[in-house]
């Protein structure tokens, strides 16, 4: 009863408050005259790596993901894991496989990809600010993108994962999905897409292209291309990824987009569990 009456109202009011706070920060940090005339210089050091090193990074990340998913699928079938549980198992394997690839690359190349334990100060504040700034931009982008899809008769159904969260009937399965969404995915995806792809491309391509290419790839990987479920999330995720890259570039700390990503995913989970997302 609480979920069907009070909880959605509380969450809805909280989301409005977050969006308003984001609008204030967006104005102060990006749109005001002072913000536009006092652009801070980038603190992100260039990733000086030969093409062969970058190629090895990509191969380790993709190979780690493929290998882990293959093993997880085999184990799942042997253990008669089916349905949403098998989907979560495969998704977790893909994330941990990519993370293992990043770890192997760092170990073999003696490179940090911009992530250092000595650079953790302030990432909570900067990550939260990035999340808040992104919210009103994402709301506007999402609404416009959904209208465009409807005009072309394309599906506007949410990602399959959102349905899984909303329909999860096992506390263990739900808890596992929350940990993957809020902890594992932000760490893995930011190390791969921001500290890997964006950081390498930003000094080798026009800046706008270095921002857009990893963002588009990031967004497209969240779509089920057999059913087109999740197509409605493409434009918002592209914008979100670009904002994460800008925050990473501005602070020079990969922890900033990791925290922002975690906040975004946690906020999404709360909205889904409240019943506001359908």
Backbone as CSV, one residue per row, in Angstrom:
resi,resn,N_x,N_y,N_z,CA_x,CA_y,CA_z,C_x,C_y,C_z
1,UNK,0.828,-1.206,0.000,0.000,0.000,0.000,0.860,1.253,0.000
2,UNK,1.980,1.160,0.793,2.901,2.292,0.860,3.495,2.570,-0.507
3,UNK,3.862,1.481,-1.194,4.469,1.647,-2.515,3.478,2.218,-3.510
4,UNK,2.206,1.834,-3.368,1.223,2.254,-4.360,0.694,3.661,-4.121
5,UNK,0.973,4.245,-2.956,0.415,5.564,-2.680,1.469,6.580,-2.266
6,UNK,2.143,6.335,-1.143,3.050,7.328,-0.578,4.408,7.333,-1.266
7,UNK,4.994,6.160,-1.443,6.354,6.069,-1.955,6.533,6.758,-3.311
8,UNK,5.657,6.525,-4.289,5.828,7.231,-5.570,5.740,8.748,-5.432
9,UNK,4.885,9.224,-4.525,4.761,10.670,-4.323,6.048,11.245,-3.738
10,UNK,6.617,10.541,-2.775,7.865,10.992,-2.154,8.991,10.999,-3.175
11,UNK,9.081,9.916,-3.937,10.128,9.831,-4.952,9.931,10.901,-6.020
12,UNK,8.695,11.120,-6.445,8.424,12.148,-7.442,8.829,13.530,-6.964
13,UNK,8.493,13.852,-5.697,8.882,15.153,-5.144,10.398,15.270,-5.055
14,UNK,11.041,14.179,-4.681,12.509,14.173,-4.581,13.141,14.390,-5.954
15,UNK,12.574,13.782,-6.989,13.107,13.944,-8.344,12.968,15.395,-8.822
16,UNK,11.847,16.004,-8.488,11.654,17.423,-8.848,12.705,18.282,-8.155
17,UNK,12.952,18.001,-6.871,13.957,18.756,-6.118,15.348,18.567,-6.726
18,UNK,15.679,17.338,-7.111,16.967,17.076,-7.738,17.102,17.830,-9.063
19,UNK,16.045,17.816,-9.867,16.081,18.503,-11.160,16.247,20.012,-10.974
20,UNK,15.570,20.578,-9.983,15.704,22.012,-9.717,17.115,22.350,-9.253
21,UNK,17.666,21.501,-8.383,19.049,21.711,-7.950,19.997,21.607,-9.135
22,UNK,19.711,20.670,-10.037,20.528,20.530,-11.237,20.467,21.748,-12.135
23,UNK,19.273,22.328,-12.256,19.127,23.539,-13.062,19.960,24.693,-12.499
24,UNK,19.954,24.817,-11.183,20.746,25.874,-10.541,22.237,25.658,-10.810
25,UNK,22.691,24.429,-10.633,24.106,24.131,-10.876,24.467,24.288,-12.348
26,UNK,23.567,23.875,-13.228,23.817,24.011,-14.657,24.015,25.476,-15.031
27,UNK,23.198,26.337,-14.443,23.339,27.765,-14.710,24.654,28.306,-14.148
28,UNK,24.941,27.959,-12.912,26.125,28.507,-12.252,27.420,27.985,-12.860
29,UNK,27.449,26.709,-13.229,28.698,26.089,-13.687,28.883,26.103,-15.197
30,UNK,27.775,26.284,-15.942,27.921,26.176,-17.380,27.311,27.256,-18.230
31,UNK,26.195,27.856,-17.778,25.454,28.766,-18.645,25.565,30.234,-18.270
32,UNK,25.904,30.533,-17.044,25.999,31.934,-16.629,27.161,32.628,-17.330
33,UNK,27.118,33.940,-17.347,28.172,34.709,-18.000,29.526,34.449,-17.351
34,UNK,29.541,34.364,-16.036,30.798,34.106,-15.329,31.374,32.747,-15.705
35,UNK,30.488,31.741,-15.809,30.953,30.391,-16.154,31.473,30.338,-17.577
36,UNK,30.824,31.086,-18.484,31.244,31.068,-19.889,32.532,31.840,-20.128
37,UNK,32.815,32.819,-19.299,34.021,33.629,-19.489,35.207,33.107,-18.679
38,UNK,34.959,32.205,-17.762,36.039,31.687,-16.923,36.116,30.166,-17.057
39,UNK,36.248,29.709,-18.267,36.357,28.274,-18.504,37.662,27.744,-17.913
40,UNK,37.603,26.789,-16.996,38.837,26.233,-16.430,39.555,25.366,-17.453
41,UNK,40.857,25.356,-17.369,41.635,24.530,-18.287,41.483,23.059,-17.912
42,UNK,41.683,22.192,-18.891,41.552,20.758,-18.650,42.658,20.261,-17.725
43,UNK,42.280,19.414,-16.788,43.249,18.800,-15.882,43.576,17.370,-16.289
44,UNK,43.047,16.952,-17.414,43.238,15.569,-17.854,44.497,15.469,-18.702
45,UNK,45.460,14.733,-18.218,46.700,14.545,-18.960,46.465,13.638,-20.158
46,UNK,47.212,13.874,-21.207,47.089,13.048,-22.413,47.560,11.626,-22.128
47,UNK,46.911,10.681,-22.769,47.343,9.287,-22.650,48.304,9.014,-23.805
48,UNK,49.581,9.078,-23.491,50.605,8.864,-24.504,50.844,7.373,-24.675
49,UNK,50.166,6.786,-25.629,50.292,5.356,-25.882,50.301,5.108,-27.379
50,UNK,51.136,4.194,-27.858,51.139,3.870,-29.288,49.865,3.132,-29.667
51,UNK,49.522,3.124,-30.952,48.310,2.421,-31.392,48.280,0.958,-30.986
52,UNK,49.440,0.303,-30.967,49.477,-1.112,-30.589,49.049,-1.310,-29.139
53,UNK,49.418,-0.362,-28.277,49.031,-0.448,-26.874,47.524,-0.253,-26.720
54,UNK,46.981,0.703,-27.457,45.535,0.941,-27.398,44.778,-0.260,-27.956
55,UNK,45.297,-0.856,-29.025,44.671,-2.040,-29.594,44.669,-3.196,-28.600
56,UNK,45.757,-3.348,-27.864,45.806,-4.407,-26.857,44.780,-4.155,-25.754
57,UNK,44.576,-2.890,-25.412,43.552,-2.537,-24.433,42.169,-2.980,-24.925
58,UNK,41.838,-2.651,-26.169,40.535,-3.027,-26.721,40.372,-4.543,-26.776
59,UNK,41.411,-5.237,-27.203,41.329,-6.690,-27.320,41.152,-7.359,-25.963
60,UNK,41.865,-6.857,-24.962,41.735,-7.427,-23.623,40.342,-7.182,-23.050
61,UNK,39.803,-5.991,-23.268,38.471,-5.672,-22.750,37.406,-6.508,-23.445
62,UNK,37.439,-6.534,-24.783,36.432,-7.303,-25.525,36.617,-8.795,-25.324
63,UNK,37.877,-9.243,-25.342,38.140,-10.659,-25.139,37.757,-11.127,-23.751
64,UNK,38.035,-10.282,-22.741,37.660,-10.633,-21.373,36.159,-10.755,-21.225
65,UNK,35.426,-9.835,-21.850,33.969,-9.864,-21.782,33.414,-11.108,-22.475
66,UNK,33.911,-11.386,-23.680,33.428,-12.539,-24.446,33.719,-13.841,-23.713
67,UNK,34.934,-13.969,-23.194,35.315,-15.199,-22.490,34.462,-15.406,-21.249
68,UNK,34.275,-14.328,-20.472,33.507,-14.443,-19.240,32.051,-14.793,-19.520
69,UNK,31.461,-14.189,-20.546,30.075,-14.484,-20.896,29.938,-15.929,-21.362
70,UNK,30.899,-16.407,-22.133,30.864,-17.794,-22.617,30.893,-18.775,-21.451
71,UNK,31.817,-18.521,-20.510,31.919,-19.404,-19.343,30.647,-19.332,-18.509
72,UNK,30.134,-18.113,-18.287,28.927,-17.947,-17.475,27.725,-18.649,-18.108
73,UNK,27.626,-18.572,-19.430,26.519,-19.230,-20.126,26.593,-20.745,-19.963
74,UNK,27.798,-21.291,-20.084,27.990,-22.737,-19.914,27.652,-23.166,-18.491
75,UNK,28.146,-22.399,-17.520,27.872,-22.726,-16.121,26.373,-22.597,-15.832
76,UNK,25.753,-21.566,-16.386,24.328,-21.376,-16.178,23.509,-22.519,-16.721
77,UNK,23.879,-23.007,-17.880,23.138,-24.128,-18.480,23.337,-25.403,-17.673
78,UNK,24.568,-25.625,-17.214,24.829,-26.812,-16.407,24.064,-26.752,-15.089
79,UNK,23.938,-25.548,-14.550,23.222,-25.377,-13.289,21.738,-25.134,-13.475
80,UNK,21.281,-25.244,-14.715,19.865,-25.044,-15.056,19.360,-23.666,-14.616
81,UNK,20.220,-22.660,-14.800,19.818,-21.279,-14.524,19.086,-20.754,-15.752
82,UNK,17.911,-20.186,-15.555,17.094,-19.764,-16.689,16.509,-18.369,-16.452
83,UNK,15.923,-17.828,-17.511,15.183,-16.577,-17.411,16.021,-15.390,-16.997
84,UNK,15.447,-14.571,-16.123,16.127,-13.351,-15.695,17.429,-13.644,-14.969
85,UNK,17.466,-14.748,-14.231,18.681,-15.105,-13.494,19.840,-15.346,-14.456
86,UNK,19.568,-16.013,-15.584,20.612,-16.255,-16.573,21.042,-14.949,-17.236
87,UNK,20.080,-14.058,-17.485,20.403,-12.756,-18.071,21.300,-11.957,-17.142
88,UNK,20.985,-11.956,-15.851,21.806,-11.245,-14.876,23.184,-11.872,-14.772
89,UNK,23.242,-13.204,-14.787,24.532,-13.901,-14.730,25.407,-13.522,-15.922
90,UNK,24.824,-13.487,-17.109,25.584,-13.125,-18.307,26.020,-11.663,-18.266
91,UNK,25.120,-10.792,-17.797,25.472,-9.378,-17.689,26.587,-9.143,-16.697
92,UNK,26.518,-9.838,-15.562,27.580,-9.712,-14.557,28.906,-10.215,-15.118
93,UNK,28.846,-11.326,-15.840,30.066,-11.871,-16.430,30.679,-10.892,-17.427
94,UNK,29.840,-10.245,-18.237,30.347,-9.273,-19.208,31.055,-8.120,-18.509
95,UNK,30.450,-7.616,-17.425,31.046,-6.514,-16.675,32.369,-6.930,-16.043
96,UNK,32.375,-8.056,-15.363,33.594,-8.501,-14.695,34.668,-8.902,-15.706
97,UNK,34.238,-9.406,-16.863,35.206,-9.738,-17.905,35.901,-8.499,-18.437
98,UNK,35.133,-7.426,-18.669,35.733,-6.167,-19.111,36.656,-5.593,-18.048
99,UNK,36.217,-5.677,-16.794,37.032,-5.166,-15.694,38.337,-5.949,-15.572
100,UNK,38.265,-7.255,-15.791,39.478,-8.073,-15.774,40.408,-7.680,-16.915
101,UNK,39.817,-7.366,-18.079,40.635,-6.923,-19.204,41.368,-5.634,-18.902
102,UNK,40.672,-4.684,-18.258,41.307,-3.429,-17.859,42.441,-3.702,-16.875
103,UNK,42.194,-4.582,-15.905,43.207,-4.901,-14.894,44.428,-5.549,-15.535
104,UNK,44.202,-6.457,-16.469,45.324,-7.108,-17.159,46.125,-6.098,-17.966
105,UNK,45.432,-5.172,-18.602,46.134,-4.155,-19.375,46.997,-3.291,-18.473
106,UNK,46.426,-2.851,-17.362,47.178,-2.008,-16.437,48.390,-2.749,-15.898
107,UNK,48.222,-4.030,-15.601,49.333,-4.820,-15.076,50.421,-5.000,-16.125
108,UNK,50.018,-5.288,-17.360,50.987,-5.532,-18.410,51.678,-4.284,-18.923
109,UNK,50.946,-3.184,-18.992,51.485,-1.945,-19.560,52.014,-0.981,-18.516
110,UNK,51.761,-1.285,-17.256,52.155,-0.376,-16.165,51.538,1.008,-16.351
111,UNK,50.285,1.034,-16.799,49.584,2.293,-17.006,48.383,2.360,-16.083
112,UNK,47.981,3.588,-15.727,46.891,3.767,-14.783,45.580,4.138,-15.457
113,UNK,45.610,4.499,-16.740,44.410,4.970,-17.436,43.764,6.144,-16.702
114,UNK,44.583,6.915,-16.002,44.082,8.106,-15.330,43.442,7.841,-13.987
115,UNK,43.516,6.613,-13.473,42.883,6.297,-12.194,43.957,5.981,-11.177
116,UNK,44.030,6.780,-10.116,45.049,6.602,-9.100,44.435,6.771,-7.730
117,UNK,44.881,5.952,-6.779,44.364,6.038,-5.423,44.701,7.363,-4.764
118,UNK,45.659,8.078,-5.303,46.057,9.363,-4.733,45.214,10.510,-5.268
119,UNK,44.277,10.224,-6.172,43.467,11.270,-6.784,41.990,11.136,-6.402
120,UNK,41.715,10.765,-5.182,40.341,10.501,-4.774,39.677,11.683,-4.086
121,UNK,40.449,12.717,-3.734,39.879,13.833,-3.006,38.906,14.614,-3.886
122,UNK,37.727,14.853,-3.368,36.751,15.686,-4.063,35.901,14.983,-5.082
123,UNK,36.108,13.677,-5.305,35.333,13.021,-6.367,33.872,12.855,-5.973
124,UNK,33.605,12.770,-4.658,32.217,12.671,-4.234,31.438,13.925,-4.582
125,UNK,32.036,15.085,-4.267,31.371,16.359,-4.559,31.250,16.593,-6.057
126,UNK,32.345,16.393,-6.786,32.315,16.631,-8.232,31.425,15.627,-8.951
127,UNK,31.409,14.382,-8.458,30.548,13.369,-9.062,29.080,13.670,-8.844
128,UNK,28.730,14.085,-7.629,27.341,14.440,-7.335,26.910,15.662,-8.140
129,UNK,27.805,16.658,-8.247,27.489,17.852,-9.035,27.265,17.494,-10.501
130,UNK,28.095,16.593,-11.033,27.936,16.159,-12.419,26.588,15.479,-12.631
131,UNK,26.213,14.626,-11.703,24.911,13.948,-11.768,23.766,14.949,-11.755
132,UNK,23.829,15.919,-10.854,22.752,16.903,-10.746,22.662,17.767,-12.004
133,UNK,23.795,18.200,-12.530,23.798,19.003,-13.757,23.196,18.217,-14.914
134,UNK,23.480,16.904,-14.947,23.001,16.074,-16.055,21.496,15.864,-16.032
135,UNK,20.876,15.850,-14.840,19.463,15.488,-14.732,18.528,16.332,-15.600
136,UNK,18.518,17.661,-15.469,17.577,18.433,-16.294,17.873,18.326,-17.778
137,UNK,19.144,18.179,-18.133,19.510,18.012,-19.542,18.954,16.695,-20.075
138,UNK,19.033,15.652,-19.260,18.542,14.338,-19.678,17.026,14.311,-19.790
139,UNK,16.356,14.992,-18.876,14.890,15.052,-18.945,14.448,15.696,-20.256
140,UNK,15.068,16.826,-20.597,14.713,17.518,-21.840,15.056,16.659,-23.058
141,UNK,16.259,16.075,-23.058,16.683,15.242,-24.185,15.782,14.025,-24.337
142,UNK,15.451,13.376,-23.226,14.620,12.185,-23.273,13.237,12.459,-23.827
143,UNK,12.632,13.560,-23.405,11.299,13.897,-23.899,11.303,14.201,-25.398
144,UNK,12.282,14.960,-25.846,12.378,15.294,-27.270,12.656,14.052,-28.112
145,UNK,13.542,13.196,-27.623,13.889,11.979,-28.357,12.695,11.030,-28.457
146,UNK,11.934,10.923,-27.377,10.757,10.058,-27.403,9.718,10.575,-28.391
147,UNK,9.531,11.878,-28.438,8.598,12.459,-29.414,9.061,12.173,-30.836
148,UNK,10.364,12.254,-31.067,10.900,11.986,-32.404,10.691,10.533,-32.806
149,UNK,10.932,9.617,-31.881,10.717,8.201,-32.172,9.254,7.922,-32.493
150,UNK,8.358,8.551,-31.744,6.927,8.360,-31.986,6.527,8.879,-33.364
151,UNK,7.129,9.984,-33.797,6.828,10.538,-35.106,7.213,9.579,-36.228
152,UNK,8.261,8.793,-36.015,8.718,7.847,-37.038,8.181,6.440,-36.800
153,UNK,7.295,6.292,-35.831,6.682,4.998,-35.578,7.622,3.971,-34.989
154,UNK,8.669,4.411,-34.317,9.636,3.497,-33.716,9.252,3.208,-32.269
155,UNK,9.634,2.035,-31.760,9.232,1.654,-30.396,9.873,2.557,-29.347
156,UNK,9.121,2.828,-28.300,9.609,3.674,-27.211,9.646,2.912,-25.892
157,UNK,9.671,1.585,-25.984,9.746,0.777,-24.773,11.095,0.914,-24.096
158,UNK,11.096,0.832,-22.767,12.315,0.967,-21.999,13.198,-0.274,-22.158
159,UNK,14.424,-0.160,-21.642,15.352,-1.280,-21.700,14.770,-2.505,-20.996
160,UNK,15.155,-3.681,-21.475,14.704,-4.918,-20.847,15.084,-4.964,-19.373
161,UNK,16.233,-4.374,-19.035,16.711,-4.407,-17.656,15.755,-3.686,-16.712
162,UNK,15.114,-2.639,-17.204,14.158,-1.899,-16.372,12.976,-2.791,-16.010
163,UNK,12.495,-3.573,-16.969,11.402,-4.507,-16.695,11.833,-5.571,-15.682
164,UNK,13.094,-5.996,-15.794,13.588,-6.998,-14.861,13.612,-6.463,-13.437
165,UNK,14.042,-5.211,-13.266,14.032,-4.592,-11.942,12.605,-4.513,-11.407
166,UNK,11.709,-4.046,-12.246,10.329,-3.828,-11.803,9.625,-5.141,-11.466
167,UNK,10.000,-6.228,-12.145,9.291,-7.490,-11.982,10.050,-8.513,-11.140
168,UNK,11.222,-8.123,-10.608,12.026,-9.068,-9.829,11.256,-9.524,-8.592
169,UNK,11.123,-10.853,-8.426,10.396,-11.393,-7.290,11.310,-12.089,-6.291
170,UNK,12.619,-12.026,-6.551,13.587,-12.639,-5.658,14.463,-11.559,-5.044
171,UNK,14.496,-11.443,-3.703,15.355,-10.447,-3.071,16.827,-10.612,-3.443
172,UNK,17.269,-11.855,-3.576,18.671,-12.104,-3.935,18.967,-11.591,-5.341
173,UNK,18.050,-11.870,-6.269,18.237,-11.417,-7.642,18.194,-9.897,-7.713
174,UNK,17.245,-9.283,-7.007,17.135,-7.830,-7.000,18.375,-7.190,-6.383
175,UNK,18.846,-7.751,-5.277,20.047,-7.224,-4.641,21.264,-7.319,-5.545
176,UNK,21.371,-8.437,-6.258,22.493,-8.611,-7.184,22.435,-7.582,-8.302
177,UNK,21.244,-7.347,-8.842,21.106,-6.369,-9.920,21.441,-4.958,-9.438
178,UNK,21.058,-4.639,-8.212,21.350,-3.306,-7.686,22.850,-3.116,-7.528
179,UNK,23.537,-4.115,-6.990,25.002,-4.019,-6.829,25.679,-3.876,-8.192
180,UNK,25.241,-4.656,-9.158,25.817,-4.566,-10.497,25.586,-3.184,-11.106
181,UNK,24.378,-2.654,-10.919,24.032,-1.373,-11.531,24.718,-0.200,-10.859
182,UNK,24.837,-0.249,-9.539,25.304,0.912,-8.790,26.814,0.876,-8.522
183,UNK,27.394,-0.309,-8.495,28.822,-0.422,-8.170,29.653,-0.909,-9.360
184,UNK,29.307,-2.061,-9.874,30.158,-2.703,-10.881,30.104,-1.982,-12.226
185,UNK,28.901,-1.724,-12.733,28.767,-1.102,-14.054,29.407,0.288,-14.123
186,UNK,29.188,1.173,-13.145,29.849,2.490,-13.225,31.371,2.382,-13.257
187,UNK,31.925,1.508,-12.419,33.379,1.347,-12.392,33.896,0.819,-13.730
188,UNK,33.279,-0.248,-14.208,33.731,-0.881,-15.448,33.569,0.032,-16.655
189,UNK,32.374,0.576,-16.820,32.075,1.356,-18.025,32.841,2.668,-18.077
190,UNK,33.085,3.284,-16.923,33.855,4.527,-16.944,35.326,4.264,-17.225
191,UNK,35.875,3.174,-16.712,37.260,2.833,-17.019,37.435,2.510,-18.497
192,UNK,36.433,1.872,-19.088,36.530,1.494,-20.501,36.232,2.682,-21.421
193,UNK,35.097,3.336,-21.223,34.643,4.347,-22.176,35.268,5.721,-21.946
194,UNK,35.441,6.102,-20.700,36.009,7.420,-20.433,37.532,7.358,-20.288
195,UNK,38.025,6.544,-19.344,39.473,6.486,-19.117,40.203,5.758,-20.238
196,UNK,39.476,4.958,-21.003,40.083,4.259,-22.123,39.850,4.954,-23.448
197,UNK,38.646,4.804,-23.986,38.344,5.312,-25.329,38.456,6.831,-25.417
198,UNK,37.755,7.542,-24.545,37.761,9.002,-24.649,39.149,9.580,-24.422
199,UNK,39.828,9.109,-23.395,41.140,9.685,-23.091,42.141,9.454,-24.224
200,UNK,42.049,8.305,-24.863,42.967,8.034,-25.973,42.616,8.885,-27.196
201,UNK,41.329,8.991,-27.501,40.905,9.671,-28.725,40.989,11.193,-28.633
202,UNK,40.900,11.769,-27.452,40.778,13.233,-27.311,42.001,13.988,-27.821
203,UNK,43.170,13.356,-27.859,44.367,14.026,-28.370,44.711,13.576,-29.789
204,UNK,43.838,12.751,-30.388,44.133,12.220,-31.713,43.032,12.509,-32.726
205,UNK,41.882,12.940,-32.265,40.759,13.294,-33.129,40.287,14.700,-32.762
206,UNK,39.504,15.342,-33.636,38.852,16.585,-33.206,38.095,16.344,-31.905
207,UNK,38.143,17.306,-31.005,37.586,17.111,-29.661,36.125,16.678,-29.706
208,UNK,35.318,17.287,-30.573,33.894,16.943,-30.618,33.698,15.484,-31.011
209,UNK,34.553,14.987,-31.902,34.434,13.610,-32.346,34.886,12.647,-31.247
210,UNK,35.922,13.039,-30.500,36.375,12.217,-29.379,35.308,12.129,-28.293
211,UNK,34.519,13.180,-28.154,33.420,13.162,-27.193,32.259,12.303,-27.674
212,UNK,31.948,12.399,-28.958,30.745,11.766,-29.494,30.919,10.269,-29.728
213,UNK,32.040,9.841,-30.291,32.204,8.432,-30.656,32.055,7.475,-29.470
214,UNK,32.791,7.657,-28.370,32.586,6.746,-27.239,31.182,6.839,-26.665
215,UNK,30.583,8.036,-26.709,29.238,8.221,-26.177,28.215,7.435,-26.994
216,UNK,28.328,7.484,-28.302,27.402,6.760,-29.169,27.556,5.248,-28.962
217,UNK,28.792,4.777,-28.899,29.031,3.348,-28.674,28.451,2.918,-27.333
218,UNK,28.681,3.720,-26.316,28.147,3.453,-24.979,26.625,3.327,-25.018
219,UNK,25.959,4.237,-25.707,24.500,4.238,-25.768,23.971,3.051,-26.571
220,UNK,24.604,2.741,-27.691,24.121,1.665,-28.550,24.212,0.299,-27.881
221,UNK,25.170,0.146,-26.985,25.322,-1.128,-26.290,24.213,-1.374,-25.272
222,UNK,23.389,-0.367,-25.010,22.286,-0.513,-24.059,20.959,-0.821,-24.760
223,UNK,21.010,-1.127,-26.048,19.797,-1.401,-26.822,19.751,-2.879,-27.202
224,UNK,18.576,-3.476,-27.089,18.350,-4.818,-27.611,17.988,-4.667,-29.090
225,UNK,18.915,-4.961,-29.966,18.712,-4.670,-31.386,17.808,-5.678,-32.085
226,UNK,17.446,-6.749,-31.396,16.478,-7.691,-31.964,15.058,-7.171,-31.810
227,UNK,14.783,-6.534,-30.685,13.430,-6.032,-30.409,13.354,-4.508,-30.433
228,UNK,14.528,-3.839,-30.476,14.635,-2.375,-30.395,14.197,-1.840,-29.031
229,UNK,14.092,-2.720,-28.054,13.822,-2.268,-26.686,15.021,-1.461,-26.198
230,UNK,14.752,-0.311,-25.624,15.832,0.541,-25.145,16.259,1.599,-26.137
231,UNK,15.646,1.600,-27.323,15.986,2.626,-28.314,15.680,4.022,-27.774
232,UNK,14.688,4.110,-26.910,14.288,5.390,-26.338,15.380,5.982,-25.445
233,UNK,16.322,5.144,-25.013,17.376,5.622,-24.117,18.625,6.093,-24.853
234,UNK,18.677,5.920,-26.179,19.908,6.198,-26.914,20.346,7.653,-26.791
235,UNK,19.478,8.598,-27.157,19.862,10.013,-27.121,20.206,10.477,-25.705
236,UNK,19.383,10.147,-24.676,19.772,10.543,-23.319,21.104,9.961,-22.875
237,UNK,21.377,8.703,-23.247,22.644,8.092,-22.844,23.824,8.704,-23.583
238,UNK,23.636,9.111,-24.837,24.703,9.809,-25.554,25.037,11.109,-24.838
239,UNK,24.004,11.864,-24.497,24.209,13.132,-23.786,24.866,12.887,-22.433
240,UNK,24.390,11.870,-21.718,24.959,11.555,-20.411,26.442,11.216,-20.523
241,UNK,26.786,10.397,-21.516,28.176,10.000,-21.691,29.063,11.199,-22.039
242,UNK,28.550,12.108,-22.848,29.316,13.308,-23.186,29.552,14.155,-21.937
243,UNK,28.525,14.307,-21.119,28.671,15.066,-19.880,29.674,14.406,-18.942
244,UNK,29.674,13.084,-18.892,30.657,12.375,-18.073,32.073,12.631,-18.590
245,UNK,32.243,12.618,-19.899,33.569,12.883,-20.480,34.021,14.300,-20.179
246,UNK,33.104,15.256,-20.273,33.446,16.655,-19.971,33.849,16.804,-18.503
247,UNK,33.137,16.117,-17.622,33.480,16.178,-16.203,34.843,15.539,-15.947
248,UNK,35.109,14.433,-16.611,36.407,13.762,-16.491,37.522,14.668,-16.992
249,UNK,37.276,15.310,-18.112,38.264,16.218,-18.689,38.504,17.421,-17.775
250,UNK,37.436,17.918,-17.195,37.541,19.118,-16.356,38.273,18.840,-15.044
251,UNK,38.013,17.676,-14.430,38.610,17.363,-13.130,39.900,16.563,-13.233
252,UNK,40.047,15.825,-14.337,41.216,14.958,-14.475,41.143,13.723,-13.605
253,UNK,39.995,13.449,-13.020,39.833,12.313,-12.115,38.717,11.395,-12.612
254,UNK,39.064,10.166,-12.905,38.067,9.230,-13.399,37.038,8.911,-12.321
255,UNK,37.391,9.144,-11.065,36.434,8.932,-9.981,35.209,9.816,-10.097
256,UNK,35.356,10.990,-10.719,34.212,11.898,-10.859,33.098,11.279,-11.697
257,UNK,33.353,10.823,-12.933,32.264,10.182,-13.682,31.831,8.845,-13.100
258,UNK,32.717,8.158,-12.384,32.298,6.908,-11.745,31.233,7.195,-10.693
259,UNK,31.472,8.194,-9.851,30.490,8.566,-8.823,29.207,9.079,-9.475
260,UNK,29.337,9.922,-10.512,28.158,10.448,-11.205,27.355,9.315,-11.825
261,UNK,28.038,8.360,-12.429,27.383,7.206,-13.054,26.653,6.380,-11.998
262,UNK,27.314,6.177,-10.850,26.688,5.411,-9.774,25.440,6.123,-9.256
263,UNK,25.520,7.444,-9.107,24.355,8.219,-8.660,23.213,8.118,-9.662
264,UNK,23.549,8.202,-10.944,22.525,8.112,-11.984,21.840,6.751,-11.956
265,UNK,22.627,5.680,-11.865,22.037,4.340,-11.848,21.212,4.105,-10.586
266,UNK,21.715,4.587,-9.437,20.959,4.435,-8.193,19.640,5.195,-8.269
267,UNK,19.688,6.389,-8.816,18.473,7.176,-8.969,17.471,6.472,-9.884
268,UNK,17.975,5.872,-10.952,17.111,5.132,-11.868,16.463,3.939,-11.183
269,UNK,17.260,3.222,-10.374,16.730,2.068,-9.641,15.609,2.501,-8.692
270,UNK,15.807,3.603,-7.985,14.782,4.098,-7.060,13.499,4.454,-7.816
271,UNK,13.651,5.095,-8.971,12.479,5.471,-9.780,11.734,4.213,-10.240
272,UNK,12.479,3.205,-10.671,11.843,1.960,-11.124,11.093,1.276,-9.983
273,UNK,11.754,1.159,-8.830,11.134,0.472,-7.693,9.942,1.231,-7.133
274,UNK,9.921,2.536,-7.361,8.777,3.331,-6.893,7.555,3.167,-7.802
275,UNK,7.776,2.626,-9.000,6.683,2.476,-9.950,6.502,3.661,-10.864
276,UNK,7.397,4.669,-10.763,7.269,5.841,-11.623,7.714,5.563,-13.051
277,UNK,8.629,4.605,-13.228,9.095,4.245,-14.562,8.296,3.041,-15.038
278,UNK,7.738,3.158,-16.232,6.926,2.049,-16.762,7.457,1.640,-18.122
